[in-house]
């Protein structure tokens, strides 16, 4: 048993209770199902994000509703000497 001396008018000794061990159970999260964008018939249009990464560390992103316009923009940006990379990602 551990004892602790408290500072005060009288020096009294009191016992310090030990911390109880708590057991934690780890639960694994269930993985979310990814939506298949191709099979969703409710959507009127899709969104495509073009992200351009510049050599100095800057980033620029633009969203298109047409994939061909998005890919043409990315190709045009890739031809620039200051662009490190450009990618097209489907958002929704």
MOCORRA-V444310 format. One record per backbone hydrogen bond with DSSP energy under -0.5 kcal/mol. CO is the residue of the C=O (numbers start at 0). NH is the residue of the N-H. E is the energy in kcal/mol with one decimal. If there is no record, write none. Layout:
BEGIN
CO,NH,E + CO,NH,E
END
This chain:
BEGIN
1,15,-1.4 + 3,5,-0.6 + 3,13,-1.9 + 5,11,-0.6 + 9,11,-1.1 + 11,5,-1.7 + 13,3,-2.0 + 14,16,-0.6 + 20,22,-0.5 + 21,23,-0.5 + 23,25,-0.5 + 24,26,-0.5 + 34,36,-0.9 + 35,38,-0.6 + 35,39,-0.6 + 36,39,-0.5 + 38,40,-0.9 + 39,42,-0.6 + 46,90,-2.7 + 46,91,-0.8 + 47,49,-0.5 + 47,63,-3.3 + 48,50,-0.6 + 48,88,-2.6 + 49,51,-0.5 + 49,61,-2.1 + 50,86,-2.3 + 51,53,-0.5 + 51,59,-2.0 + 52,83,-2.7 + 52,84,-1.7 + 53,56,-1.5 + 57,53,-2.4 + 59,51,-3.6 + 61,49,-3.3 + 63,47,-3.5 + 64,45,-0.6 + 65,69,-1.9 + 66,70,-2.6 + 67,71,-2.2 + 68,72,-2.2 + 69,73,-2.2 + 70,74,-2.3 + 71,75,-2.3 + 72,76,-2.2 + 73,77,-2.1 + 74,78,-1.0 + 76,79,-1.4 + 79,82,-0.9 + 81,54,-2.7 + 84,52,-3.3 + 86,50,-2.5 + 88,48,-3.4 + 88,90,-0.6
END
